[in-house]
Amino acid sequence: MRMLTVPTLVYAMLALTPAAAVSHLVKRSASCSGRWSEVSGRCFQYIPRSLSWARAERNCESLGGNLASVHNIMEYQEIQRLIMTASYGYKETWIGGSDAQEENQWLWSDGTPFIYVNWCPGEPNNHMGEQHCLRINHAAQKCWDDFQCHTPKPSVCAKKI
């Protein structure tokens, strides 16, 4: 009896693995190469390393983008799906919203208009006057929360195609 070689076994396992594990809405494209995924005409990347909001923004800038802005519910759900695929959970994650310059005047770090919101009930509340950065996937509703900017969290970067 002949034994299967390791490469043959690996090939057989890959061939039998369902491709459905990757969302059909988040797609790879030539414009979004490497670890970037295309969503709504922009490239997004989940950064699992926990950083403060400012360090996460600086990291996104070094990659050619900014912390992600969100402009509609479909885009938000795709970003959540991207986080779930990469981390196997809906981890609380930094995106590019901040009201650090002026309380309750929320801005995106990429300069786009801050129109769509998905705040958790009672948020943003600037608890103890120290919450100026936007985290997503908060609480059971997986909604938005203002939080202390110095707290390390994973992040999502976005850049134009």
N, C-alpha and C positions, 0 to 999 in steps of 0.2 A: 504494500500500500504506500502510495506517495504522499508526502506531507506538502501542504500548501506553503508557499513562501510567504514571508511577512508582507512584501509589497502587494501580492495578489490578495491577501486577506484584507489589507487596508483598502485597496481599490474596491473590493466587494462590499465592505462596510459603507464606504462613501456612496457607492451606487445605490444602496438600499436606504440611505438616510433621506427622510422627506425634506424637500426644499421649502416646505410651508413654514419652517421655523423663522424665516425672514419675511417681514411685512411686504406686501405687494405695493404699498403706498410709499414706503421709504425705499428709495432705489439708489443704486450706485450709478454714476455716470462718469463720462470722461471729464466733465467739468469739476466733479467732486471726487478727486482721486484719494487714494490712501485710506485713511480712517474716516473720511468725510462721507456723509450721506445726503442726497438731495431731497429736500422737502420744500414744496411751494416755491421753486425757483431759487432757492438758496442752499448753501452747503452747511450742514450741521455736524457737530462732533461732540460726543459725550466724553468728558474728562473725569475719570474716576478718582483721581488724586484730590484729596480734601485740601482746599485752600480758602483763605479769607476771600470776601467778595472782591476786594481791590486786587489781590494777587491773582485771582481767577480772571479778572478783566485783563490784567497785564499779560497773563499767559495767552488768552485769546488773541490779544493784539500781536503777540509774537508769532502767532500762527496765521496772521493776516486777517483777523476778524475782530469780533467783540463778543461779549456775553450775549446770548440770544435774546432777541426781541420776539414778541408773540403778537400776531395781528388778528387771529380769529380762532375759533374753537377747533377747527380741523387741524390747524397748525399746532395748537397746544397738544392735541391728542397724538399727533405724529411725534412730537418731541417726547412725550411720555412713553410712547412705544419704543423710541430710540433708547431711552434710559432703561426700560424694562429689558430690551434685547441685550444690552451691554452689561447690565448689572444684576439681572434676574430678580429685580424688585423695583418698586416705585420709590426710589430713594429721594429724600429731600435734597434738592439741587438748586444751586444759584443760577438765575438767569439775569439779564441785563437791566432790570428795573431798579431805580434808586430815587429817593427823595432827600438825599443828604444835603443838597444845595438849599432847598427850602421845603419845610415841612408840608406834606400832603400835595406837593407838586411833583408828581411822578414823571420821570424821564427815562427813556431807553439810552443805554450807553452808546448805541450806534447812531443816535440822532433822529431816528424815525419817530413819528407821532405815537404817543401813548394813548391809544383809543380803546382797544379791547382789554377787558379785565376779567379775572376769574377769582376774585378775593373770597376767602372763607368768610362765613358769617362773623360779623364784628371786626373784620380786618379791612384795611390796615388800622392798627390801633396805637402804634408807636409806644408800646408798653415801656413805662419808666423813662420815656424820652430817649431811648437808645436803639430804636429799630428803624433803619433807613434803607435796607436792602431787601430785594425780593427773592424769596425761595418758593419753589413749587413742590407739589406732591405732599402738601402738609395735611395732617389729620386724615380721618377716614374718607373725607370727600376728595382728597388729593387736589386741593385747591391752593390758592396763593396766600402767602403770609409775609408780612414785613418782619424782619429779624435782625439781630445784631450782626453788623457787617464783618466783625472780626472773627466770627465763628467759622471754623473750617468746614467746608462742604464740597462735594463734587460739583461740577458745573457743566453747562452746555454752551459751546461756542457756535457762532454762525458767521458766515461770510458770503458776500455776493458772488454769484457765478461769473 
